[in-house]
Amino acid sequence: MSSTAGQVIRCKAAVAWEAEKPLVIEEVEVAPPQVDEVRLKILYTALCHTDVFFWEAKGQNPLFPRIFGHEAGGIVESVGEGVKDLKPGDHVLPVFTGECKKCAHCKSEESNLCELLRINTDRGVMLSDGKSRFSINGKPIYHFLGTSSFSEYTVVHIGCVVKINPLAPLDKVCILSCGISTGLGATLNVAKPKKGSTVAIFGLGAVGLAAAEGARISGASRIIGVDLHPNRFELAHKFGVTELVNPKDHKKPIQEVIAEMTDGGVDRSVECTGNVDAMISAFECVHDGWGLAVIVGVPRQDAVFKTNPVNFLNGRTLKGTFFGNYKPRSDLPSVVEQYMNKELEVEKFITHKVPFSDINKAFEYMLRGEGLRCVIRMVDE
């Protein structure tokens, strides 16, 4: 790989030229990494709902043409000036949020909201010079979340690259770079249910089931899954969910239903839908005196959370979390080791696999609500 260091690489990338139109496999030019940047060869990537959300142009700033993708695994091809912690050949996970290790947040034991590399969905260029590393015939192609993993090669800021165990199978652990770690960490790092406790999970998509997996690992005695889609219920049992509730089946607010089921409320709840009504229900369904609710889903910008302040006075706690409170570079390697030690199951999240040439099929699966994660193989096997 060293033979390409410092040179422009021509490779294939799936380019979104406009909103809601199929991605087009194009030959792109990928410039060498600059200061504090790393160029990666992506071997496997997965499709996350966030990619679809911005592809549909429902995000804050529709920006096209763009290369999406942010759940991935690959190998370092070359490094830019100032990069000392990584070298060509290292196995890595690019992550949509970063850890500069220098700012107040990175130095804090309580925060993972890096001031420099916190998620930015609007920015389509690199931090060092405000330029894109992708182009077609001299025309810039925008980045997405600083990762753009729907390309055989991509350039990422060093703070968003996590070095992992080279023995870890990249076609499996690639999905730990976003949604699965988000849900898992929301339970393990924030909710922290005690063994034998009761936990309610709102939303049984990939993130919610990862939160349920965290509750299972914690030894929760009851894991109550809440979702509007009955077709998700059978799969949920594989992730430790013991009971299932559909709000459509009840005339009273779901928080009241759960309180009746659990003699006053659950010990912990984790909300993974982004729906503000679900957030309110998740908070109001926890037990007074000690109940804790964790918000994971991202609401609409104009959403308003309303609840009676007495709920707080009565000892309920509400917390939010971003990326499961994991500091990417510091903490993700240990999550990979949990998988390697068989403490964490990852394969059951992967319901589809497609070659890079069929990347649009991954979008079709997601739009139809089929499965959890589709892993896209970037190289021929």
JOLINVEN-V886575 format. One line per field, one symbol per residue. ss: DSSP state (A for helix, B for strand, O for the rest). psi: psi as a letter, one per 40 degrees, with the letter a starting at -180 (. if undefined). A space follows every 10 residues. Layout:
ss: ???
psi: ???
This chain:
ss: OAAAOOOOBB BBBBBBOOOO OOOBBBBBBB OOOOOOBBBB BBBBBBOOAA AAAAAOOOOO OOOOOBOOOO BBBBBBBBBO OOOOOOOOOO BBBBOOOOOO OOOAAAAOOO OOOOOOOOOO OOOOOOOOOO OOOBBBOOBB BBOOOOOOOO BOBBBBBAAA BBBOOOOOOA AAAAAAAOAA AAAAAAAAAA AOOOOOOBBB BBOOOAAAAA AAAAAAAAOO OBBBBBOOOA AAAAAAAAAO OOBBBOAAAO OOOAAAAAAA AOOOOBOBBB BOOOOAAAAA AAAAOBOOOO OBBBBOOOOO OOOOOOOOOA AAAOOOBBBB OOAAAOOAAA AAAAAAAAAA OOOOOOAAAB BBBBBAAAAA AAAAAAAOOO OOBBBBBOOO O
psi: ddeeheihhh iiihhhdihe iiihhihihh iiiahfihhi hhdiiihidd dddddefead ghhiiihahe hiiaihdiia hehdeiihei hihiieiahd edidddehee ifghddeihh edheiiddef iieiihfehi hiihfedgef idiihiidee hhhiheehhd ededeeecdd dddddddddd dfiiheihhh hhhfaddddd dddddddefi dhhhhhiehd eedddddeee hdihhhdeei diiddddddd dffeiidiih hfdehddddd dddeeiiide ihhhhdihii deihhhihdd dddeeihhii ihffehhddd dddddddddd efehhddedh eihiiddfdd dddddddefh achhhhhdii .
